[in-house]
Amino acid sequence: MEMIIAKWNYLVVVMLMMIGLFTVMSRQNLVKKLIGLTLFQTAVFLFYISLAKVDGGTAPIIVHNAVNQDVLYSNPLPHVLILTAIVVGVATTALGLALVLRINDAFGSIEEDQILAAKNSDYGRNDDNKGDKA
């Protein structure tokens, strides 16, 4: 029980990943699928930040003339990479929402089964013979 309490952040990460994966696989609504992907992505960010934690570590600021040289430093690189990944994730989510809007304009729905049914019945496709008037 003590190990679970000590590693509670990993338990939260696994739960968030499973909720996000379940949302992506079980929902037909494209916006809900995007929410699930974003939740899964957030869980991955939390996982990497949890791995980067150094117990007793301090910021890597080296002071000249320091008396104690036995200082444990924390590596800032994982945090910087996750900040970059967050920005990329926000841009990807915005692009996904823009695509959902275009799909809604083309097919009149954001439900996956309705879109597939409309696509199979040629609803929402452009007529290829419109410009061929001879």
Secondary structure, DSSP 8 states (H G I E B T S, - for coil): -HHHHHTHHHHHHHHHHHHHHHHHHH--BHHHHHHHHHHHHHHHHHHHHHHH--TT-B-----TT-S-----B---HHHHHHHHHHHHHHHHHHHHHHHHHHHHHHHS--BHHHHHHHHHTTTT---TTSS---
